[in-house]
Amino acid sequence: MSTPMILSLGSINSDLEFRGVASLGGGTVRTAGFTERAGGKAANVAVFTHRLGIATRLLGRIGNDYYAKVATDPLRKAGVDLNGVTSTDKAQTGIAIVIVQKNGDKTMLNASNANMEWGSEATALARDMIEAAPVNSLLVADFEVPRNVLEIAFSSAERRRLKILVDPTFPEEVELPLLERFHAITPNEQEAEGLLKREIRTEDDAAEAARALNERGVEIACVKLRQGGCAVCCKGQVSMLAAPDVEVVDMTGAGDAFMGASAAALAEGRPPLEAARWGVAASSFSVGRAGAQASYPTREEFLRFLDSIR
């Protein structure tokens, strides 16, 4: 029997990170340091699942420029399958300006660039790789690539009866009828507000939002909480999962860690609630280190952390 694979479709960026920012007021703002890192939601998910030992292939677009090396060299060195990553001369590699405040909170400025430049050959390659994936593989997608690419990917996954997991980065692009196609969705509170057109100010609000997404057809609805943890609803049953107390160093990539760990758990056949617990543990681990991919644990580190917070 073939081993399931995770196909991670979406953004690949070079993260230009400024750390230790006291405030974002006008004028010149002093920072504690600057680092160029590999990033992008799909790339981050691929790194996390790869480190957990899950067969993973990244599907995305980069430019033919210096920042393509920044975005992909660390993944290549780590052994992530990049056969689904193609390049274009029409745009630069995606760039994210990441501003990390002293309390670990972050602000991001995103230029999609090559992430939105998909020609017919690149789209066909992604389609073919999804259709050739092993049985019971998972498609993880974000909404930082063109909608026509997502539609082709979703249709290909559906033909293969592969489960689709999505991170609705830009909720205004997700029509509610589309939710029925998804096995799991992992919005944060702000994204859930955009999806459902309602305010989420309390944990009860988050629980009701998870229930509403579940009722609209998503099998596993996880609403990630601002303070960590999540509200998860499956088959109409809502559970609140609290995050452990950790020192927050950098919140960059924490949401992608949540998705990566949840997807890995589901790929291993673990039940939905356990997958959500993996997601909470992963995001909690991630915020304790600087950077996105640089903060992600090995499988051994992750399982030790998971055991320590059960």
C-alpha positions as CSV (number, residue, x, y, z in Angstrom):
1,M,0.0,0.0,0.0
2,S,1.4,3.4,-1.0
3,T,2.1,6.0,1.7
4,P,-0.1,9.1,1.7
5,M,1.5,12.4,0.6
6,I,0.7,16.0,1.6
7,L,0.6,18.3,-1.4
8,S,1.1,21.9,-0.2
9,L,-0.2,24.4,-2.7
10,G,0.2,28.1,-2.3
11,S,2.6,30.9,-1.5
12,I,6.4,30.7,-1.5
13,N,8.1,33.9,-0.3
14,S,11.2,35.4,0.9
15,D,10.6,36.9,4.4
16,L,12.4,40.1,5.1
17,E,12.1,40.2,8.9
18,F,12.7,43.2,11.1
19,R,12.8,42.3,14.8
20,G,12.5,44.1,18.1
21,V,10.3,46.9,16.9
22,A,8.9,49.0,19.8
23,S,6.1,50.7,17.8
24,L,4.9,51.4,14.3
25,G,4.5,55.1,14.6
26,G,5.6,57.5,11.9
27,G,9.1,58.5,11.0
28,T,12.2,56.3,11.2
29,V,11.7,53.3,13.5
30,R,14.8,51.6,15.0
31,T,14.8,47.8,15.0
32,A,16.9,45.2,16.8
33,G,17.9,43.4,13.7
34,F,17.2,42.2,10.2
35,T,17.1,38.7,8.7
36,E,16.3,37.2,5.3
37,R,14.4,33.9,5.7
38,A,12.5,31.4,3.6
39,G,8.7,31.8,4.0
40,G,5.3,31.7,2.4
41,K,2.3,29.8,3.8
42,A,2.6,26.7,1.5
43,A,6.4,26.6,1.9
44,N,6.0,26.8,5.7
45,V,3.5,24.0,5.8
46,A,5.7,21.8,3.6
47,V,8.7,22.3,5.9
48,F,6.6,21.5,9.0
49,T,5.1,18.3,7.6
50,H,8.4,17.2,6.1
51,R,10.1,17.6,9.5
52,L,7.3,15.4,11.0
53,G,8.3,12.7,8.6
54,I,5.3,13.0,6.2
55,A,6.0,12.6,2.5
56,T,5.4,16.2,1.2
57,R,5.5,18.0,-2.1
58,L,5.4,21.8,-2.5
59,L,3.4,23.2,-5.4
60,G,4.1,26.9,-6.1
61,R,5.7,29.6,-8.2
62,I,8.9,31.7,-7.8
63,G,10.8,34.2,-9.9
64,N,14.2,33.9,-11.5
65,D,15.9,36.2,-9.1
66,Y,18.0,36.5,-5.9
67,Y,15.0,36.1,-3.6
68,A,14.1,32.7,-5.3
69,K,17.3,31.4,-3.7
70,V,16.4,32.9,-0.3
71,A,12.9,31.3,-0.5
72,T,13.9,27.8,-1.7
73,D,17.6,27.0,-0.8
74,P,16.7,26.2,2.8
75,L,13.9,23.9,1.7
76,R,16.1,22.2,-0.9
77,K,18.9,21.6,1.7
78,A,16.2,20.2,4.1
79,G,15.1,17.7,1.5
80,V,11.7,19.1,0.8
81,D,10.3,17.9,-2.6
82,L,10.4,20.9,-4.9
83,N,9.4,19.1,-8.1
84,G,6.2,21.0,-8.1
85,V,7.8,24.5,-7.8
86,T,8.2,26.3,-11.2
87,S,9.7,29.7,-12.0
88,T,8.6,32.7,-14.1
89,D,10.4,35.6,-15.8
90,K,7.3,37.7,-15.5
91,A,7.5,38.5,-11.8
92,Q,9.8,38.5,-8.9
93,T,9.6,36.0,-6.1
94,G,7.0,36.8,-3.5
95,I,8.1,39.1,-0.7
96,A,6.8,39.5,2.8
97,I,8.0,42.3,5.0
98,V,7.7,40.9,8.5
99,I,7.8,43.4,11.4
100,V,8.2,41.6,14.8
101,Q,7.4,43.7,17.8
102,K,9.1,43.3,21.2
103,N,6.2,41.4,22.5
104,G,6.4,38.9,19.7
105,D,3.4,40.1,17.8
106,K,3.8,40.7,14.1
107,T,2.7,42.8,11.2
108,M,3.2,41.6,7.6
109,L,3.3,43.5,4.3
110,N,2.9,41.0,1.4
111,A,3.7,41.4,-2.3
112,S,2.5,38.2,-4.0
113,N,4.5,38.7,-7.2
114,A,5.3,35.3,-8.7
115,N,2.7,33.6,-6.5
116,M,0.0,35.1,-8.8
117,E,1.8,34.4,-12.1
118,W,0.7,30.9,-13.1
119,G,0.9,30.0,-16.8
120,S,-0.9,27.0,-18.3
121,E,2.1,24.7,-18.1
122,A,2.6,25.4,-14.4
123,T,-1.1,24.9,-13.7
124,A,-1.1,21.6,-15.6
125,L,1.9,20.4,-13.7
126,A,0.2,21.0,-10.4
127,R,-2.9,19.3,-11.7
128,D,-1.0,16.3,-12.9
129,M,0.9,16.0,-9.6
130,I,-2.4,16.0,-7.6
131,E,-3.9,13.4,-9.9
132,A,-0.8,11.2,-9.6
133,A,-0.6,11.4,-5.8
134,P,-0.9,8.3,-3.7
135,V,-4.3,7.1,-2.4
136,N,-5.4,9.0,0.8
137,S,-3.1,11.9,0.1
138,L,-4.1,15.4,1.3
139,L,-4.2,18.7,-0.5
140,V,-3.4,21.7,1.7
141,A,-4.0,25.0,0.0
142,D,-4.0,28.7,0.8
143,F,-5.7,31.5,-1.1
144,E,-2.5,33.3,-2.1
145,V,-2.5,31.9,-5.6
146,P,-4.9,32.6,-8.5
147,R,-8.5,31.4,-8.1
148,N,-8.4,29.4,-11.4
149,V,-5.4,27.5,-10.1
150,L,-7.2,26.7,-6.9
151,E,-10.3,25.6,-8.9
152,I,-8.3,23.2,-11.0
153,A,-6.5,21.9,-8.0
154,F,-9.7,21.4,-6.0
155,S,-11.4,19.6,-8.9
156,S,-8.3,17.3,-9.4
157,A,-8.3,16.4,-5.7
158,E,-12.1,15.7,-5.8
159,R,-11.6,13.4,-8.7
160,R,-9.1,11.5,-6.7
161,R,-11.2,11.7,-3.6
162,L,-8.3,13.4,-1.7
163,K,-9.2,15.5,1.3
164,I,-8.8,19.3,0.9
165,L,-7.6,21.4,3.8
166,V,-7.5,25.2,3.4
167,D,-6.2,28.2,5.2
168,P,-8.4,31.1,4.1
169,T,-5.8,33.9,4.2
170,F,-8.1,36.2,2.3
171,P,-11.6,35.3,3.4
172,E,-13.2,37.7,0.9
173,E,-12.1,35.3,-1.8
174,V,-13.9,32.3,-0.3
175,E,-17.6,32.0,-1.2
176,L,-19.6,30.2,1.4
177,P,-20.9,27.4,-1.0
178,L,-17.2,26.5,-1.6
179,L,-16.9,25.4,2.1
180,E,-18.7,22.1,1.3
181,R,-15.7,21.0,-0.7
182,F,-13.3,21.2,2.2
183,H,-12.4,18.6,4.8
184,A,-10.9,21.1,7.1
185,I,-10.5,24.9,7.4
186,T,-8.3,26.8,9.9
187,P,-9.1,30.5,10.0
188,N,-8.0,32.8,12.7
189,E,-10.6,35.0,14.4
190,Q,-10.2,37.8,11.9
191,E,-10.5,35.5,8.9
192,A,-13.5,33.8,10.5
193,E,-15.1,37.2,10.9
194,G,-14.6,37.8,7.2
195,L,-16.0,34.4,6.2
196,L,-19.1,34.7,8.3
197,K,-19.6,38.5,8.4
198,R,-19.9,38.5,12.2
199,E,-17.8,39.8,15.1
200,I,-15.7,37.4,17.1
201,R,-14.8,38.9,20.4
202,T,-15.0,36.0,22.9
203,E,-14.3,32.3,23.1
204,D,-18.0,31.7,22.9
205,D,-18.1,33.7,19.6
206,A,-15.3,31.6,18.3
207,A,-17.1,28.4,19.2
208,E,-20.2,29.5,17.4
209,A,-18.2,30.5,14.4
210,A,-16.6,27.0,14.3
211,R,-20.1,25.5,14.6
212,A,-21.4,27.7,11.8
213,L,-18.5,26.7,9.4
214,N,-19.2,23.0,10.3
215,E,-22.9,23.5,9.5
216,R,-22.0,24.9,6.1
217,G,-20.3,21.7,5.1
218,V,-16.7,21.8,6.4
219,E,-16.0,18.5,8.3
220,I,-13.4,20.0,10.6
221,A,-13.7,23.7,11.4
222,C,-10.9,25.1,13.6
223,V,-11.0,28.8,14.6
224,K,-7.6,29.8,16.0
225,L,-7.8,32.1,19.0
226,R,-5.8,35.3,19.4
227,Q,-4.3,34.2,22.6
228,G,-3.5,30.7,21.3
229,G,-5.6,27.6,21.3
230,C,-8.6,27.1,19.1
231,A,-12.3,26.3,18.9
232,V,-12.8,23.1,16.9
233,C,-16.2,21.7,15.6
234,C,-16.7,18.3,14.0
235,K,-20.1,16.7,13.5
236,G,-21.7,19.5,15.4
237,Q,-19.6,19.0,18.6
238,V,-17.5,22.0,19.7
239,S,-14.4,21.6,21.8
240,M,-12.2,24.4,23.2
241,L,-8.5,23.7,23.2
242,A,-6.3,26.0,25.3
243,A,-2.7,26.8,24.5
244,P,0.0,26.0,27.0
245,D,1.8,28.9,28.7
246,V,4.9,29.7,26.6
247,E,7.1,32.7,26.2
248,V,6.2,34.4,23.0
249,V,9.3,35.3,20.9
250,D,7.9,35.6,17.4
251,M,4.4,34.7,16.1
252,T,5.5,34.5,12.5
253,G,4.5,31.2,10.9
254,A,2.5,30.0,13.9
255,G,-0.7,29.6,11.9
256,D,1.2,27.6,9.2
257,A,2.6,25.4,12.0
258,F,-1.0,24.8,13.1
259,M,-2.0,23.7,9.6
260,G,1.1,21.6,9.1
261,A,0.8,19.7,12.3
262,S,-3.0,19.2,11.8
263,A,-2.5,17.9,8.3
264,A,0.3,15.6,9.4
265,A,-2.0,14.1,12.1
266,L,-4.8,13.6,9.6
267,A,-2.4,12.0,7.1
268,E,-1.4,9.5,9.9
269,G,-5.1,8.7,10.4
270,R,-5.5,10.5,13.7
271,P,-9.0,11.7,14.7
272,P,-10.1,15.3,14.2
273,L,-9.8,16.4,17.8
274,E,-6.3,14.9,18.0
275,A,-5.3,16.7,14.8
276,A,-6.5,20.0,16.4
277,R,-4.5,19.3,19.5
278,W,-1.4,18.8,17.3
279,G,-2.1,22.1,15.7
280,V,-2.4,24.0,19.0
281,A,0.9,22.3,20.2
282,A,2.7,23.2,17.0
283,S,1.7,26.9,17.0
284,S,2.6,27.1,20.7
285,F,6.0,25.6,20.0
286,S,6.6,27.8,17.0
287,V,6.1,31.1,18.9
288,G,8.8,30.3,21.3
289,R,11.5,30.7,18.6
290,A,12.4,33.4,16.1
291,G,11.2,33.1,12.5
292,A,8.8,30.8,10.7
293,Q,10.5,27.7,9.3
294,A,13.5,28.3,11.6
295,S,11.2,27.8,14.6
296,Y,9.7,24.5,13.5
297,P,10.7,21.4,15.5
298,T,11.9,17.9,14.4
299,R,9.4,15.1,15.0
300,E,11.2,14.1,18.1
301,E,11.1,17.6,19.6
302,F,7.5,18.0,18.7
303,L,6.3,14.7,20.2
304,R,8.2,15.5,23.4
305,F,6.5,18.9,23.6
306,L,3.2,17.4,22.9
307,D,3.6,14.9,25.7
308,S,4.6,17.6,28.1
309,I,1.4,19.6,27.6
310,R,-1.2,16.7,27.5
